[in-house]
Amino acid sequence: MAKNLSLEEIYRLLDEVDEALEFVRGWTLPHIDPIEIPNLPYIVDELSGYYSIYSSDLPSQIGIPATTLQQLSARAGKRSMATHTALVVAERLKSFLRAQESSHASGEIVVTTEEKLDGSEIVEAIPKASSPSIPAERWVIVPPSADIQERIRAVASLLETVLLQLAHSNLPENDQVIRGLERAQLIAILETALNVLRSPAIESGLMKKVADRLTETAKKAAEKQIQEGLGGMMQSVADQLWELVRQLF
């Protein structure tokens, strides 16, 4: 990207992507002119810095070929592309923006409870960290197989439960299996993985990294004998992710 996005810009773009996704999901024809999709061509141009798609980092950042993104640019004129391709691009853009949202406050303190109206008190604050850089290996479109779709839904549901327990634990910090920056980083990478699991395409490197991190944390829980139930769920997610990778890749 040509510029760093502020949180306000990220939230605006997420709203615009959601509107585009709703439109494309309701499109019943096999092909679509991208200029008809609300917001999407302009989002592509904004995230590429309004320069040529071919000189932008955006294709590598979201794992979409520059030739495909060029078709979506508002500057490309009237054209036609597969509706499914437009959906994949929109989902990838949403996952990318969610990752940007998670990493935006790297090294800063994020207030997690409200200030008093006069601004005199902040009750609690925790560090928020960027998701570790994970090189992309290979993207595949999720096949329409009922077995694969059910497996993805199951692992996504369990992953969401793990995320909720990590992010909203009421345990004292000393009783948590991971804490501080390490906990914030794991939450960031799990949020990214959950968004990818809900998209039409899955990336193998991310799934492997998440499985490894969950296994490491599950081992810590067993060794420290704390949050062992959470550790068991983490290991279950890791096992299911490895099985998914074996099936898809």
C-alpha positions in Angstrom: 0.0 0.0 0.0 1.1 3.5 -0.6 0.0 4.7 2.9 -0.6 3.4 6.3 -4.3 3.0 7.1 -5.8 4.6 10.2 -8.3 2.6 12.2 -11.0 4.9 10.9 -10.1 4.1 7.3 -9.9 0.4 8.1 -13.4 0.5 9.7 -14.8 2.4 6.7 -13.3 0.0 4.2 -14.6 -3.0 6.2 -18.1 -1.6 6.0 -17.7 -1.0 2.2 -16.3 -4.6 1.7 -19.3 -6.0 3.6 -21.6 -4.1 1.3 -19.8 -5.5 -1.8 -19.9 -9.0 -0.4 -23.6 -8.8 0.2 -24.1 -7.7 -3.4 -22.0 -10.4 -4.9 -23.4 -13.2 -2.8 -26.9 -12.2 -4.1 -25.7 -12.1 -7.7 -27.2 -15.1 -9.5 -25.4 -14.9 -12.9 -22.1 -16.7 -13.5 -20.4 -13.5 -14.6 -20.5 -9.9 -13.5 -19.1 -6.5 -14.6 -17.0 -5.5 -11.5 -18.0 -1.8 -11.9 -21.5 -2.9 -10.9 -20.3 -4.1 -7.5 -20.7 -1.4 -4.9 -17.4 -0.1 -3.6 -15.1 -3.0 -4.7 -13.3 -1.4 -7.6 -12.6 1.7 -5.6 -11.4 -0.3 -2.6 -8.9 -2.1 -4.9 -7.6 1.2 -6.2 -7.4 2.8 -2.7 -5.4 -0.2 -1.2 -3.1 -0.2 -4.2 -2.3 3.4 -3.6 -4.0 4.6 -6.8 -0.8 3.4 -8.7 -0.6 0.6 -11.2 -1.7 -2.7 -9.7 1.4 -4.2 -11.2 3.7 -2.0 -9.1 1.6 -2.4 -5.9 2.2 -4.8 -3.0 -1.5 -5.6 -2.9 -1.4 -8.7 -5.1 1.2 -10.4 -2.8 -0.5 -9.1 0.3 -3.8 -10.8 -0.4 -2.6 -13.7 -2.7 -4.5 -12.5 -5.8 -2.8 -12.2 -9.2 -2.2 -8.7 -10.4 -4.0 -9.5 -13.6 -7.2 -10.4 -11.7 -7.0 -7.2 -9.5 -6.4 -5.1 -12.6 -9.8 -6.3 -13.9 -11.4 -5.0 -10.7 -9.8 -1.6 -10.9 -12.3 1.3 -11.4 -9.9 2.5 -14.1 -10.2 -0.7 -16.2 -13.5 0.3 -17.9 -16.3 -2.1 -18.8 -15.3 -5.8 -18.5 -16.6 -9.1 -17.3 -15.3 -11.6 -14.7 -16.5 -14.7 -13.0 -18.8 -14.0 -10.1 -17.0 -16.5 -8.0 -13.7 -14.7 -8.6 -15.2 -11.4 -7.5 -16.4 -13.1 -4.3 -13.0 -14.6 -3.6 -11.3 -11.2 -4.0 -13.8 -9.5 -1.7 -13.3 -12.2 0.9 -9.5 -11.8 0.7 -9.8 -8.0 1.0 -11.9 -8.4 4.1 -9.4 -10.9 5.7 -6.6 -8.5 4.8 -8.4 -5.6 6.4 -9.1 -7.6 9.5 -5.5 -8.5 9.8 -4.6 -4.8 9.5 -7.1 -4.0 12.2 -5.5 -6.6 14.5 -2.0 -5.3 13.9 -2.7 -1.6 13.8 -2.0 -1.0 17.5 1.3 -2.9 17.6 3.3 -1.7 20.5 0.6 0.6 21.8 -1.8 0.4 24.7 -5.5 -0.3 23.8 -8.1 0.7 26.3 -10.4 -2.3 27.0 -12.9 -0.6 29.4 -14.6 2.8 29.2 -13.2 6.0 30.6 -15.3 8.1 32.9 -17.2 10.8 31.1 -14.7 13.4 32.4 -11.8 11.3 31.2 -10.3 11.1 34.7 -9.9 7.4 34.9 -9.0 4.4 32.7 -9.9 1.2 34.4 -7.9 -1.4 32.4 -5.5 -1.5 29.5 -3.8 -4.4 27.7 -1.1 -4.5 25.1 -2.2 -5.4 21.5 0.3 -6.9 19.1 0.6 -7.4 15.4 0.1 -10.9 14.0 3.5 -12.5 13.2 4.5 -12.3 9.6 3.6 -15.6 7.9 4.9 -16.2 4.3 2.1 -17.5 2.0 2.7 -21.0 0.6 -0.3 -21.8 -1.5 -3.9 -20.7 -1.8 -6.7 -23.1 -3.0 -10.4 -22.5 -3.6 -12.4 -24.6 -1.2 -14.2 -27.3 -3.1 -18.0 -27.7 -2.8 -17.6 -31.1 -1.2 -20.1 -31.5 1.7 -17.5 -33.3 3.8 -14.9 -30.5 3.4 -17.5 -27.8 4.0 -18.6 -29.5 7.2 -15.0 -30.0 8.4 -14.3 -26.3 7.9 -17.4 -25.3 9.7 -16.6 -27.5 12.6 -13.0 -26.3 13.0 -14.1 -22.7 12.6 -16.7 -23.1 15.4 -14.1 -24.6 17.7 -11.5 -22.0 16.8 -14.0 -19.3 17.6 -14.6 -20.8 21.1 -10.9 -20.9 21.7 -10.6 -17.2 20.7 -13.5 -16.2 23.0 -11.9 -17.9 26.0 -8.5 -16.4 25.2 -9.8 -12.9 24.7 -12.3 -12.7 27.5 -10.8 -14.9 30.3 -11.6 -13.7 33.8 -8.7 -15.6 35.3 -5.9 -13.8 37.1 -3.0 -13.3 34.7 -0.8 -15.8 36.7 -3.4 -18.5 36.1 -3.5 -18.0 32.3 -1.4 -20.3 30.1 -0.1 -17.4 28.1 -0.2 -13.7 28.9 0.7 -10.2 27.7 2.3 -9.8 24.3 2.4 -13.6 23.6 -1.4 -13.8 24.2 -2.1 -10.8 22.1 -0.1 -12.2 19.2 -1.9 -15.5 19.4 -5.3 -13.8 19.4 -4.3 -11.8 16.3 -3.2 -14.8 14.3 -6.3 -16.8 15.3 -8.6 -14.0 14.3 -6.8 -13.9 10.9 -7.2 -17.7 10.5 -10.9 -17.6 11.4 -11.5 -15.0 8.7 -9.7 -17.1 6.2 -11.6 -20.3 7.2 -14.8 -18.4 6.5 -13.7 -17.3 3.0 -13.9 -19.2 -0.3 -10.1 -19.9 -0.3 -7.7 -21.2 2.2 -3.9 -20.7 2.5 -1.7 -23.6 3.7 1.1 -21.7 5.4 -1.3 -19.9 7.7 -3.1 -23.1 8.7 0.1 -24.9 9.4 1.4 -21.9 11.5 -1.8 -21.7 13.5 -1.8 -25.5 14.1 1.9 -25.3 15.4 1.1 -22.3 17.7 -1.9 -24.0 19.1 0.0 -27.2 19.8 2.8 -25.3 21.5 0.3 -23.5 23.8 -1.6 -26.7 24.5 1.7 -28.3 25.7 2.3 -25.3 28.0 -1.1 -25.7 29.5 -0.4 -29.4 30.2 3.0 -28.7 31.6 1.8 -25.8 33.9 -1.4 -27.7 34.7 -3.5 -24.5 34.1 -6.3 -23.9 31.6 -6.1 -27.6 30.6 -9.6 -27.6 29.2 -8.6 -24.7 26.9 -5.4 -26.5 26.1 -7.3 -29.6 25.0 -9.5 -27.5 22.7 -6.4 -25.9 21.2 -4.9 -29.3 20.5 -8.2 -30.5 18.9 -8.2 -27.4 16.6 -4.6 -28.1 15.7 -5.3 -31.7 14.8 -8.3 -30.7 12.7 -6.3 -28.0 10.9 -3.6 -30.5 10.0 -6.3 -32.9 8.7 -7.8 -30.1 6.6 -4.4 -29.2 5.1 -3.8 -32.9 4.2 -7.2 -33.0 2.4 -6.9 -29.7 0.6 -3.2 -29.6 -0.3 
